[in-house]
Amino acid sequence: MNYKIPDHSNVTEGVWVQKRRLAAAIRRVIEHSLTADAPEEEFRRAAERLEQYAAHLEKLPRELVTWGNPEAATAGEVHGFFDLSPLIGAVNPLAPPIKLWVEDGTVKGAVEFGWAYQGPPGHAHGGLIAAAFDEVLGFAQSMTGSPGMTGTLTVRYRQPTPLYTPLRLEARVDRIEGRKIFASGRLYNGEVVTAEAEGLFISINAAGVQKLAEGRKRMTER
C-alpha cells in the first residue's frame, strides 16, 4: 500500500496558510541570523524589530491547540501532527521540516539540515538525529492501528551526517508482541547509512490519550 501524507501546499487562503508562511520566514531568520556577517548595528535593528513583533503577538488571545497532537502516536486530527510537530510541522518553525510519505508499508522521508541543527562541525547534532528517528519510527508504528508511545529508542551512529545535504530516511514495523510494537529505521546520505535506530513503542488506549489531553487542558487554564 502506498500512502501519501496530506499535502496542504495547494491551499491558498486561511489562517493556517499564513501560519505556514510565517514559520517558513522564521526558519530563514534563524538560518541567516546564525551565519550572516554584518555589523553590530544590523543585528541591533533586527533584534528591535523582532522584539516589537514578539510583544505584539503576546497581546493577542492564545489558543493552545486542543485538537490533534504534534506527534504520530496520538495525532488524531492530522493537522496536529503535520502542522505542529517539532520535526515535520509546517507551522512549527523549529521543524527542519522532514517530509514523509509511505511506499509499500515503508515510511520514507526526506530532509536537509541547515546550520541551526549543527553538532560536530558541518554535521547534524546527534540529538536531533535521535529526535528525527523517534518521529519517523513513531509514524511507522502509528499505521498499525494500535499506535503507542515510545518506550525505548536505540540509535547507532555510523558516520557523521552532513549539513546542507539531501538525506533520506526509511522506517518500518518489524513485529508486534501484545502491546509492544517494534520498529526500525535508517538514515542515508546517498547510499551510505549514517545512522540507524530501533524503537520499542507501547500501545496506549483511548483512555490513556484522554488522560494526556486532560493534563493539557489544565495547562491551558493556568
C-alpha atoms as a printed R data frame, in Angstrom:
    type eleno elety resid chain resno      x      y      z
1   ATOM     1    CA   MET     A     1  0.000  0.000  0.000
2   ATOM     2    CA   ASN     A     2  1.268  3.460 -0.878
3   ATOM     3    CA   TYR     A     3  0.132  6.301  1.327
4   ATOM     4    CA   LYS     A     4  0.706  9.955  0.611
5   ATOM     5    CA   ILE     A     5  0.935 12.371  3.508
6   ATOM     6    CA   PRO     A     6 -1.775 15.048  3.115
7   ATOM     7    CA   ASP     A     7 -0.256 17.995  1.230
8   ATOM     8    CA   HIS     A     8 -1.758 21.351  2.129
9   ATOM     9    CA   SER     A     9  0.652 23.371 -0.035
10  ATOM    10    CA   ASN     A    10 -2.035 23.977 -2.666
11  ATOM    11    CA   VAL     A    11 -4.317 25.708 -0.129
12  ATOM    12    CA   THR     A    12 -4.181 29.403 -0.948
13  ATOM    13    CA   GLU     A    13 -6.110 31.098  1.858
14  ATOM    14    CA   GLY     A    14 -6.919 30.810  5.538
15  ATOM    15    CA   VAL     A    15 -5.100 31.322  8.818
16  ATOM    16    CA   TRP     A    16 -3.105 28.091  8.624
17  ATOM    17    CA   VAL     A    17 -1.684 29.057  5.238
18  ATOM    18    CA   GLN     A    18 -0.397 32.266  6.765
19  ATOM    19    CA   LYS     A    19  0.951 30.410  9.810
20  ATOM    20    CA   ARG     A    20  2.942 28.122  7.493
21  ATOM    21    CA   ARG     A    21  4.216 31.176  5.660
22  ATOM    22    CA   LEU     A    22  5.242 32.798  8.948
23  ATOM    23    CA   ALA     A    23  7.022 29.615 10.072
24  ATOM    24    CA   ALA     A    24  8.964 29.459  6.804
25  ATOM    25    CA   ALA     A    25 10.050 33.077  7.248
26  ATOM    26    CA   ILE     A    26 11.161 32.404 10.836
27  ATOM    27    CA   ARG     A    27 13.253 29.453  9.627
28  ATOM    28    CA   ARG     A    28 15.011 31.798  7.205
29  ATOM    29    CA   VAL     A    29 15.639 34.296 10.001
30  ATOM    30    CA   ILE     A    30 17.107 31.558 12.204
31  ATOM    31    CA   GLU     A    31 19.364 30.265  9.431
32  ATOM    32    CA   HIS     A    32 20.729 33.651  8.395
33  ATOM    33    CA   SER     A    33 20.936 35.190 11.862
34  ATOM    34    CA   LEU     A    34 23.381 32.401 12.701
35  ATOM    35    CA   THR     A    35 25.506 32.791  9.584
36  ATOM    36    CA   ALA     A    36 25.213 36.428  8.466
37  ATOM    37    CA   ASP     A    37 28.408 38.509  8.554
38  ATOM    38    CA   ALA     A    38 27.169 42.036  9.366
39  ATOM    39    CA   PRO     A    39 27.986 44.936 11.703
40  ATOM    40    CA   GLU     A    40 26.529 45.206 15.199
41  ATOM    41    CA   GLU     A    41 24.028 47.868 14.118
42  ATOM    42    CA   GLU     A    42 22.396 45.483 11.642
43  ATOM    43    CA   PHE     A    43 21.703 42.932 14.355
44  ATOM    44    CA   ARG     A    44 20.548 45.626 16.790
45  ATOM    45    CA   ARG     A    45 17.898 46.828 14.331
46  ATOM    46    CA   ALA     A    46 16.807 43.289 13.588
47  ATOM    47    CA   ALA     A    47 16.514 42.448 17.284
48  ATOM    48    CA   GLU     A    48 14.432 45.573 17.933
49  ATOM    49    CA   ARG     A    49 12.005 44.734 15.134
50  ATOM    50    CA   LEU     A    50 11.618 41.155 16.281
51  ATOM    51    CA   GLU     A    51 11.147 42.257 19.878
52  ATOM    52    CA   GLN     A    52  8.381 44.610 18.747
53  ATOM    53    CA   TYR     A    53  6.596 41.864 16.858
54  ATOM    54    CA   ALA     A    54  7.018 39.414 19.756
55  ATOM    55    CA   ALA     A    55  5.436 41.994 22.078
56  ATOM    56    CA   HIS     A    56  2.560 42.382 19.606
57  ATOM    57    CA   LEU     A    57  1.969 38.619 19.458
58  ATOM    58    CA   GLU     A    58  1.979 38.402 23.250
59  ATOM    59    CA   LYS     A    59 -1.018 40.744 23.361
60  ATOM    60    CA   LEU     A    60 -3.139 38.520 21.104
61  ATOM    61    CA   PRO     A    61 -5.501 35.855 22.510
62  ATOM    62    CA   ARG     A    62 -3.874 32.438 22.785
63  ATOM    63    CA   GLU     A    63 -5.286 29.031 21.949
64  ATOM    64    CA   LEU     A    64 -3.097 26.113 22.957
65  ATOM    65    CA   VAL     A    65 -4.476 23.787 20.289
66  ATOM    66    CA   THR     A    66 -6.752 21.124 21.734
67  ATOM    67    CA   TRP     A    67 -7.409 19.136 18.555
68  ATOM    68    CA   GLY     A    68 -4.829 16.686 17.343
69  ATOM    69    CA   ASN     A    69 -1.346 16.275 18.792
70  ATOM    70    CA   PRO     A    70  2.075 17.146 17.358
71  ATOM    71    CA   GLU     A    71  3.390 13.571 17.245
72  ATOM    72    CA   ALA     A    72  2.338 10.456 15.395
73  ATOM    73    CA   ALA     A    73  1.347  8.191 18.276
74  ATOM    74    CA   THR     A    74 -1.746 10.186 19.218
75  ATOM    75    CA   ALA     A    75 -2.052 12.577 16.299
76  ATOM    76    CA   GLY     A    76 -5.814 12.312 15.818
77  ATOM    77    CA   GLU     A    77 -6.717 15.208 13.502
78  ATOM    78    CA   VAL     A    78 -3.834 15.192 11.013
79  ATOM    79    CA   HIS     A    79 -3.147 18.929 11.257
80  ATOM    80    CA   GLY     A    80 -1.978 18.316 14.816
81  ATOM    81    CA   PHE     A    81  0.825 16.115 13.513
82  ATOM    82    CA   PHE     A    82  1.646 17.518 10.100
83  ATOM    83    CA   ASP     A    83  1.445 21.185 11.089
84  ATOM    84    CA   LEU     A    84  2.568 21.295 14.728
85  ATOM    85    CA   SER     A    85  5.250 18.603 15.007
86  ATOM    86    CA   PRO     A    86  8.702 19.945 16.007
87  ATOM    87    CA   LEU     A    87 10.207 17.654 13.369
88  ATOM    88    CA   ILE     A    88  7.846 17.769 10.385
89  ATOM    89    CA   GLY     A    89  5.393 20.542 11.296
90  ATOM    90    CA   ALA     A    90  4.795 23.057  8.527
91  ATOM    91    CA   VAL     A    91  3.591 25.611 11.094
92  ATOM    92    CA   ASN     A    92  6.351 24.917 13.616
93  ATOM    93    CA   PRO     A    93  9.484 26.984 12.821
94  ATOM    94    CA   LEU     A    94 11.575 24.583 14.925
95  ATOM    95    CA   ALA     A    95 10.992 21.845 12.333
96  ATOM    96    CA   PRO     A    96 13.573 21.422  9.502
97  ATOM    97    CA   PRO     A    97 10.951 20.172  8.304
98  ATOM    98    CA   ILE     A    98 11.139 16.457  7.461
99  ATOM    99    CA   LYS     A    99  8.924 15.360  4.553
100 ATOM   100    CA   LEU     A   100  7.246 11.949  4.973
101 ATOM   101    CA   TRP     A   101  5.367  9.504  2.766
102 ATOM   102    CA   VAL     A   102  4.639  5.757  2.677
103 ATOM   103    CA   GLU     A   103  5.502  3.251 -0.044
104 ATOM   104    CA   ASP     A   104  4.555 -0.424  0.234
105 ATOM   105    CA   GLY     A   105  4.395 -0.348  4.006
106 ATOM   106    CA   THR     A   106  7.682  1.511  4.461
107 ATOM   107    CA   VAL     A   107  7.751  5.072  5.766
108 ATOM   108    CA   LYS     A   108 10.137  7.198  3.742
109 ATOM   109    CA   GLY     A   109 11.392 10.662  4.491
110 ATOM   110    CA   ALA     A   110 13.498 13.437  3.046
111 ATOM   111    CA   VAL     A   111 15.262 16.224  4.916
112 ATOM   112    CA   GLU     A   112 18.140 18.663  4.656
113 ATOM   113    CA   PHE     A   113 19.535 20.055  7.905
114 ATOM   114    CA   GLY     A   114 20.762 23.649  7.994
115 ATOM   115    CA   TRP     A   115 23.188 25.446 10.283
116 ATOM   116    CA   ALA     A   116 20.729 25.658 13.179
117 ATOM   117    CA   TYR     A   117 20.935 21.871 13.591
118 ATOM   118    CA   GLN     A   118 24.720 21.618 13.750
119 ATOM   119    CA   GLY     A   119 26.540 19.443 16.276
120 ATOM   120    CA   PRO     A   120 30.000 18.378 15.079
121 ATOM   121    CA   PRO     A   121 31.474 20.998 12.699
122 ATOM   122    CA   GLY     A   122 29.480 20.916  9.456
123 ATOM   123    CA   HIS     A   123 27.337 17.974 10.582
124 ATOM   124    CA   ALA     A   124 23.971 17.387 12.253
125 ATOM   125    CA   HIS     A   125 23.645 17.159 16.035
126 ATOM   126    CA   GLY     A   126 23.272 13.573 17.239
127 ATOM   127    CA   GLY     A   127 20.359 14.507 19.487
128 ATOM   128    CA   LEU     A   128 18.492 15.910 16.503
129 ATOM   129    CA   ILE     A   129 19.054 12.681 14.585
130 ATOM   130    CA   ALA     A   130 17.622 10.717 17.518
131 ATOM   131    CA   ALA     A   131 14.578 13.004 17.571
132 ATOM   132    CA   ALA     A   132 14.116 12.512 13.825
133 ATOM   133    CA   PHE     A   133 14.157  8.743 14.281
134 ATOM   134    CA   ASP     A   134 11.645  8.989 17.125
135 ATOM   135    CA   GLU     A   135  9.295 10.887 14.823
136 ATOM   136    CA   VAL     A   136  9.736  8.681 11.760
137 ATOM   137    CA   LEU     A   137  9.595  5.372 13.632
138 ATOM   138    CA   GLY     A   138  6.663  6.752 15.580
139 ATOM   139    CA   PHE     A   139  4.832  7.429 12.342
140 ATOM   140    CA   ALA     A   140  5.562  3.895 11.099
141 ATOM   141    CA   GLN     A   141  4.145  2.278 14.239
142 ATOM   142    CA   SER     A   142  1.109  4.559 14.175
143 ATOM   143    CA   MET     A   143 -0.022  2.845 10.999
144 ATOM   144    CA   THR     A   144 -0.525 -0.493 12.781
145 ATOM   145    CA   GLY     A   145 -3.935  0.632 14.002
146 ATOM   146    CA   SER     A   146 -2.784  0.320 17.627
147 ATOM   147    CA   PRO     A   147 -0.308  3.186 17.906
148 ATOM   148    CA   GLY     A   148  1.694  3.686 21.049
149 ATOM   149    CA   MET     A   149  4.219  5.884 22.783
150 ATOM   150    CA   THR     A   150  7.987  5.499 22.783
151 ATOM   151    CA   GLY     A   151  9.287  3.020 25.348
152 ATOM   152    CA   THR     A   152 12.913  2.839 24.246
153 ATOM   153    CA   LEU     A   153 14.874  4.253 21.335
154 ATOM   154    CA   THR     A   154 18.336  2.979 20.418
155 ATOM   155    CA   VAL     A   155 20.391  4.889 17.856
156 ATOM   156    CA   ARG     A   156 23.670  3.750 16.299
157 ATOM   157    CA   TYR     A   157 25.680  6.484 14.636
158 ATOM   158    CA   ARG     A   158 27.657  5.004 11.749
159 ATOM   159    CA   GLN     A   159 29.070  8.171 10.220
160 ATOM   160    CA   PRO     A   160 28.676 11.921 10.719
161 ATOM   161    CA   THR     A   161 25.564 13.243  8.958
162 ATOM   162    CA   PRO     A   162 26.413 16.324  6.854
163 ATOM   163    CA   LEU     A   163 24.525 19.610  6.815
164 ATOM   164    CA   TYR     A   164 23.172 21.122  3.575
165 ATOM   165    CA   THR     A   165 22.879 17.667  2.048
166 ATOM   166    CA   PRO     A   166 19.705 15.912  0.830
167 ATOM   167    CA   LEU     A   167 19.155 12.987  3.185
168 ATOM   168    CA   ARG     A   168 16.594 10.215  3.201
169 ATOM   169    CA   LEU     A   169 15.021  8.159  5.961
170 ATOM   170    CA   GLU     A   170 13.307  4.804  5.960
171 ATOM   171    CA   ALA     A   171 11.340  3.139  8.756
172 ATOM   172    CA   ARG     A   172  9.146  0.081  9.153
173 ATOM   173    CA   VAL     A   173  7.414 -2.022 11.772
174 ATOM   174    CA   ASP     A   174  9.321 -5.252 12.398
175 ATOM   175    CA   ARG     A   175  6.903 -7.092 14.680
176 ATOM   176    CA   ILE     A   176  4.153 -6.727 17.271
177 ATOM   177    CA   GLU     A   177  4.062 -8.596 20.569
178 ATOM   178    CA   GLY     A   178  0.938 -7.789 22.525
179 ATOM   179    CA   ARG     A   179  1.125 -4.101 23.431
180 ATOM   180    CA   LYS     A   180  4.721 -3.888 22.223
181 ATOM   181    CA   ILE     A   181  5.387 -2.544 18.729
182 ATOM   182    CA   PHE     A   182  8.949 -2.880 17.403
183 ATOM   183    CA   ALA     A   183 10.136 -0.603 14.590
184 ATOM   184    CA   SER     A   184 13.475  0.132 12.936
185 ATOM   185    CA   GLY     A   185 14.867  2.700 10.547
186 ATOM   186    CA   ARG     A   186 17.893  4.089  8.743
187 ATOM   187    CA   LEU     A   187 19.200  7.497  7.742
188 ATOM   188    CA   TYR     A   188 21.005  7.701  4.387
189 ATOM   189    CA   ASN     A   189 23.404 10.149  2.770
190 ATOM   190    CA   GLY     A   190 23.128  8.893 -0.774
191 ATOM   191    CA   GLU     A   191 23.623  5.155 -0.404
192 ATOM   192    CA   VAL     A   192 25.664  5.488  2.791
193 ATOM   193    CA   VAL     A   193 23.941  4.717  6.097
194 ATOM   194    CA   THR     A   194 24.918  7.433  8.574
195 ATOM   195    CA   ALA     A   195 22.702  6.204 11.423
196 ATOM   196    CA   GLU     A   196 20.183  3.516 12.238
197 ATOM   197    CA   ALA     A   197 17.684  3.061 15.025
198 ATOM   198    CA   GLU     A   198 15.412  0.596 16.760
199 ATOM   199    CA   GLY     A   199 12.364  1.662 18.702
200 ATOM   200    CA   LEU     A   200 10.014 -0.070 21.111
201 ATOM   201    CA   PHE     A   201  6.572  1.511 21.358
202 ATOM   202    CA   ILE     A   202  3.927  0.628 23.933
203 ATOM   203    CA   SER     A   203  0.369  0.855 22.652
204 ATOM   204    CA   ILE     A   204 -1.898  3.234 24.530
205 ATOM   205    CA   ASN     A   205 -5.687  3.077 24.592
206 ATOM   206    CA   ALA     A   206 -8.168  5.899 24.150
207 ATOM   207    CA   ALA     A   207 -8.458  6.384 27.912
208 ATOM   208    CA   GLY     A   208 -4.724  6.962 28.132
209 ATOM   209    CA   VAL     A   209 -4.824  9.535 25.369
210 ATOM   210    CA   GLN     A   210 -7.754 11.269 27.075
211 ATOM   211    CA   LYS     A   211 -5.779 11.468 30.322
212 ATOM   212    CA   LEU     A   212 -2.950 13.221 28.498
213 ATOM   213    CA   ALA     A   213 -5.431 15.605 26.880
214 ATOM   214    CA   GLU     A   214 -6.882 16.474 30.288
215 ATOM   215    CA   GLY     A   215 -3.408 17.354 31.504
216 ATOM   216    CA   ARG     A   216 -3.019 19.708 28.575
217 ATOM   217    CA   LYS     A   217 -6.378 21.293 29.367
218 ATOM   218    CA   ARG     A   218 -5.213 22.063 32.906
219 ATOM   219    CA   MET     A   219 -2.104 23.669 31.454
220 ATOM   220    CA   THR     A   220 -4.194 25.987 29.251
221 ATOM   221    CA   GLU     A   221 -6.251 27.078 32.255
222 ATOM   222    CA   ARG     A   222 -3.257 28.439 34.198
